[in-house]
């Protein structure tokens, strides 16, 4: 993802937040409708996603952070693999946002956080991760193992 595309993503997130509230659409409904959508942290109530999705939260102090751009590019390239694993992508690139997620997870600069369907933090990484690495971590989780067995 180039810098202009990353900035366009952040701009679209800023516009999306009021749209969801104005439409009266829940984040769960919006994610179910388009599981490839990226959500702003301000839109998210983790409790509403419990047992529904696996949040991957990407924090950065700026949308220009090279680690953020690299991470978003990696996620965008292989988004369908994440959709298969019920992943919802959430971003927060404003260190002064005071979002509930930022207060709860307390990132320092760039940070990737994987949260399980049970609402517990499963992984924190200070550097970008590939979708392959994320998939390996998700596929080892007991709930994901159960999902795989049920889908056979």
C-alpha positions as CSV (number, residue, x, y, z in Angstrom):
1,X,0.0,0.0,0.0
2,X,1.5,3.3,-1.0
3,X,1.3,6.4,1.2
4,X,-1.5,8.0,-0.8
5,X,-3.5,4.7,-0.5
6,X,-2.9,4.6,3.2
7,X,-4.0,8.2,3.7
8,X,-7.1,7.5,1.5
9,X,-7.9,4.6,3.8
10,X,-7.6,6.8,6.9
11,X,-9.7,9.5,5.3
12,X,-12.4,7.0,4.4
13,X,-12.4,5.7,8.0
14,X,-12.9,9.2,9.3
15,X,-16.0,9.5,7.1
16,X,-17.3,6.0,7.9
17,X,-17.7,6.5,11.6
18,X,-20.5,9.0,11.4
19,X,-22.1,7.0,8.6
20,X,-22.5,3.9,10.7
21,X,-24.0,5.9,13.5
22,X,-26.3,7.9,11.2
23,X,-27.5,4.7,9.4
24,X,-28.2,3.0,12.7
25,X,-26.1,0.1,11.5
26,X,-24.1,-1.9,14.1
27,X,-20.5,-2.8,13.5
28,X,-21.4,-6.5,13.5
29,X,-23.9,-5.9,10.7
30,X,-21.5,-3.8,8.7
31,X,-18.8,-6.4,9.1
32,X,-21.1,-9.2,8.2
33,X,-22.2,-7.3,5.1
34,X,-18.6,-6.6,4.0
35,X,-16.0,-8.6,6.0
36,X,-13.2,-7.0,4.0
37,X,-14.0,-3.6,5.4
38,X,-11.5,-1.8,7.7
39,X,-13.0,-0.2,10.8
40,X,-11.9,2.8,12.9
41,X,-11.3,2.1,16.5
42,X,-13.8,4.7,17.5
43,X,-16.6,2.6,15.9
44,X,-15.8,-0.6,17.9
45,X,-17.2,-2.1,21.0
46,X,-15.3,-5.3,21.6
47,X,-18.0,-6.7,23.7
48,X,-20.3,-6.7,20.6
49,X,-17.8,-8.8,18.7
50,X,-17.3,-11.4,21.3
51,X,-17.9,-14.9,19.9
52,X,-18.5,-13.3,16.5
53,X,-15.2,-12.2,15.1
54,X,-11.4,-12.1,15.8
55,X,-10.3,-8.5,16.0
56,X,-6.9,-7.6,14.6
57,X,-6.2,-4.1,15.9
58,X,-3.5,-2.0,14.2
59,X,-2.2,1.0,16.1
60,X,0.2,3.7,14.9
61,X,0.9,7.2,15.9
62,X,0.3,8.4,12.3
63,X,-1.1,6.9,9.1
64,X,2.3,7.8,7.6
65,X,4.1,5.3,9.9
66,X,6.1,3.0,7.6
67,X,5.2,0.0,9.8
68,X,1.5,0.9,9.5
69,X,1.7,1.2,5.7
70,X,3.6,-2.1,5.5
71,X,1.0,-3.9,7.7
72,X,-2.0,-2.6,5.9
73,X,-0.5,-3.6,2.6
74,X,0.1,-7.1,3.9
75,X,-3.4,-7.4,5.2
76,X,-4.9,-6.0,2.0
77,X,-3.0,-8.5,-0.2
78,X,-4.4,-11.6,1.6
79,X,-7.6,-10.3,3.0
80,X,-9.6,-13.4,1.8
81,X,-7.6,-15.6,4.1
82,X,-8.5,-13.4,7.0
83,X,-12.2,-13.4,6.1
84,X,-12.1,-17.3,6.2
85,X,-10.9,-16.9,9.8
86,X,-13.6,-14.4,10.9
87,X,-11.1,-11.5,11.3
88,X,-12.3,-8.0,11.6
89,X,-9.6,-5.3,10.9
90,X,-9.6,-2.3,13.2
91,X,-7.2,0.7,13.0
92,X,-6.2,3.6,15.2
93,X,-3.6,6.0,13.8
94,X,-4.2,8.9,16.2
95,X,-2.3,8.7,19.4
96,X,-4.5,11.4,20.9
97,X,-7.8,9.7,19.9
98,X,-8.5,8.4,23.3
99,X,-10.4,5.5,21.8
100,X,-11.6,2.8,24.2
101,X,-9.3,0.3,22.4
102,X,-6.3,2.6,22.7
103,X,-7.0,3.1,26.5
104,X,-7.6,-0.6,27.0
105,X,-4.6,-1.9,25.0
106,X,-2.1,0.9,25.7
107,X,0.0,0.8,22.5
108,X,3.4,2.6,22.2
109,X,3.8,3.6,18.6
110,X,3.1,0.8,16.1
111,X,1.4,-2.3,17.5
112,X,-0.6,-5.2,16.1
113,X,-3.0,-6.9,18.5
114,X,-4.8,-10.1,17.8
115,X,-7.9,-10.7,20.0
116,X,-9.7,-14.1,20.1
117,X,-13.4,-14.6,19.7
118,X,-13.4,-14.9,23.5
119,X,-12.4,-11.3,23.8
120,X,-8.9,-12.1,25.2
121,X,-5.7,-10.7,23.8
122,X,-3.9,-13.5,22.1
123,X,-0.9,-11.7,20.6
124,X,0.8,-8.3,20.7
125,X,3.5,-7.5,18.2
126,X,5.6,-4.3,17.9
127,X,6.4,-4.9,14.2
128,X,4.2,-5.8,11.1
129,X,3.2,-9.4,10.7
130,X,2.4,-11.3,7.5
131,X,-1.1,-12.8,7.0
132,X,0.7,-16.2,7.0
133,X,2.0,-15.5,10.5
134,X,-1.4,-14.3,11.7
135,X,-3.1,-17.4,10.2
136,X,-0.7,-19.7,12.0
137,X,-1.4,-18.1,15.3
138,X,-5.2,-18.2,14.7
139,X,-5.2,-21.8,13.4
140,X,-3.6,-22.9,16.7
141,X,-6.4,-21.5,18.8
142,X,-8.8,-24.1,20.2
143,X,-11.9,-22.3,18.9
144,X,-10.4,-22.2,15.4
145,X,-9.5,-25.9,15.6
146,X,-13.2,-26.6,16.5
147,X,-14.3,-24.5,13.5
148,X,-12.0,-26.4,11.2
149,X,-13.4,-29.8,12.5
150,X,-17.0,-28.6,12.1
151,X,-16.5,-27.4,8.5
152,X,-15.1,-30.8,7.3
